[in-house]
């Protein structure tokens, strides 16, 4: 019996070894089969089909060299880079070289870096045997998979601050001009915006001319400020004339200095509030977080306690935490969540500190101002708020908090101030509360706020107004509507229906009372929006009690009908409005749409009929045309009583290392594009912007401290111009001018049609060599070869379809002048005989 057991065990072991060996052989054969493709040359055209096709036998063959690629690391986009492929192992194809620049971009841990071989080019397997990459040559994308344990954990949207680019030296002058003329009045307005960027310092200026008669009047400067990033503390320094940037205090125009945090320097997942989520995984677990039925987060965590710190949510609704354990166990938790604009992530600080002289337009007062405020994330659901205002005869302190709870979000603030004005002392108090709740199940949003001011309360803005009124001020609407305010209360309600056929409604109410007036000043707004098939409509009712005792009731009904003609979409917009106070009703019907290959022209044409004591009809029109160099607009309103028209222009002139360029928008943070010989190429996502005849263009819409992809569309380029790459990426600092260089290749635009008496039909794939034995083209199925370099035509060439002595033919030198195309949008075809 024992012998049988041993015999059985021996036979099973032998069978197992044989099976394992067979499986290994099969696996190796599969690998070899997947990497080796055999081409049968007998399927090609031609009499002699003995053609060398060995270069096509390696699947996903990569030539040595550098490639500009977009990199995905463990399914996360980490941006673009130039990567090197070289012959580093036994593979016939070149493999990825992990140099020091690429290793740094991959955020490999310090511990792992110390264990890596000390050589210029590492293989992906040097990091870990489980690591691998997939290179897509067609789309120039590189996907890498590296065990997460060897990668430094970064929050979503993280960009290495060392990559924040201060840009190049540049300057610009932007403008916004408007001329308006009617029978009785003439108005002119010109606003100027300027900037100079130099070595990480950014100067910005803004001001305007305003006139109600001939000429432009006096120039009023509103901003002259020098900016400098302080990246280590995610902040920016302001020096000069500017408006203070505060989170909960009045914004004031000063001549002075400010240091304030900038959340845009943080990864996008850290900029806005979302709670930290803590729990425990029993095994290596897949964590998923859902909100309103959509997955907003996914991550694999090891066994033990874990924290999710890089969650971001821009809306309201309960968070559903799903823990998927390795063994299949699933645990689900519900976390109530109501967003709040003043909430910060736990431990996060937003702050601003400013000091300087109070300004009104170009005049400097004798009042010095100091402002400081801090918001700090105290807990997962509470943020503390603190602020100070100080000036001559004025001091105030503000305390508050922002809270998120299952029953809504609340902001509460208390401000106490002491001031002396006109030799009278004032001890003011202000109490404010704001409540917001989003009931997702019912698609209902409710907002309300209430603020109480005691009789002595004065804001810093009003205090400075009263001190300087005799010297500097004529009127101030903000002062008129806020001085002596006692209570202000309002709420807003928005409701949509699960059945979209019912549309959605909005209702708002505002009530103000003043210490020196017994009347309540109220405003009601109600609206209903819906659509029928493709037709949308809106009904709006507004009633307002103004502070000048003029009450008003307004009714508004609009109807928008989409139309189409020759693949162009446009809309017929109609509305009727009734003004109860003036007993006036107006009816307006306009056709609105876009024209041009890039929708660079938008327009509206229509008629308006007014019904009142004297009926009046008018023709109305509007047009805006975005040229690459400027944006032009015009309006007209003609009736039997009056004619009004206007003309406006917007744009900027930009000076940069490659010359001077015009653009149709005033830039703030922008990219200078230079692509030699690429005139006419469209800049994607920049309405109407094209590369000019000098090879330059301005992309005016950069987002600071994040990866921006700049793309040129080569569709309008001549056939003899090609781009080595039509995409690049920049990571700009705010206000900086980036430089994006695109290499263009100018070719000869020549197409050779080759015939030969040696063979009736030359084999497809035959290679054309120049006199230096370099491949300059491959024969296609139409017996044609594209020639990129026309200089090759001046020397003998030969066409080879094998490696035998009789498997080639020769082409004599051709006249270069005969090969120059007359039209760069068409190929120049030259018939040649190969002997």
Buried (B, 14 or more C-beta within 10 A) or exposed (E): EEEEEEEEEEEEEEEEEEEEEEEEEEEEEEEEEEBEEEBEBEEBBBEBBEBBBEEEEBEEBBEEEEBBBBBBBBEEEBBBBEBBBBEBEEEEBBBBBBBEEBBEBBBBEEEBEEEBEEEEBBBBEBBBEEBEBEBEBEEBBBBBBBEBEBBEEBBBBBBEBEEBBBBBEBBBBBBBBBBBBEEEEEBBBBBBBBBBBEEBBBBBBBBBBBBEEEEBBEEEBBBBBBBBBBBEEBBBBBBBBBBBBBBBBBBBBBBBBBBBBBBBBBBBBBBBBBBBBEBEBEBEBBBBBBBBEEEBBEBEBEEEEBEBBBBBBEEBBBBBBBBBBEEEEEBEEEBBBBBBEBBBBBEBBBBBBBBBBBBBEEEBBEBBBBBBBBBBBBEBBBBBBBBBBBBBBBBBBBEBBBBBBEEBBBBBBBBBBBBEBEEEEBEBBBBBBBBBBBBBEEEEBBBBBBBBBBEBBBBBBBBBBBBBEEEBBEEBEEBEEBBBBBBBBBBBBBBBEEEEEEBBBBBBBBBBBBBEEEEEBBBBBBBBBBEEEEEBBBBBBBBBBEEEEEEBEBBBBBBBBEEEEEEEEBBBBBBBBBBEEEEEBBBBBBBBBBEEEBBBBBBBBBEBBBBEEEEBBBEBBBBBBBBBBBBBBBBBBBBEEEBBBBBBBBBBBBBBEBEEBBBBBBBBBBBBBBBBBBBBBBBBEBBBBBBBEEBBBBBBBBEBBBBBEBBBBBEBBBBBBBBEBBBBBBBBBBBBBBBBEBEBEBBBBBBBEBBBEBBEEBBBBBBBBBEEEEEBBEBEEEBBBBBBBBEBBEEEBBBBBBEEEEBBBEBEEBEBEEBEBEEBEEBBEBEBEBE
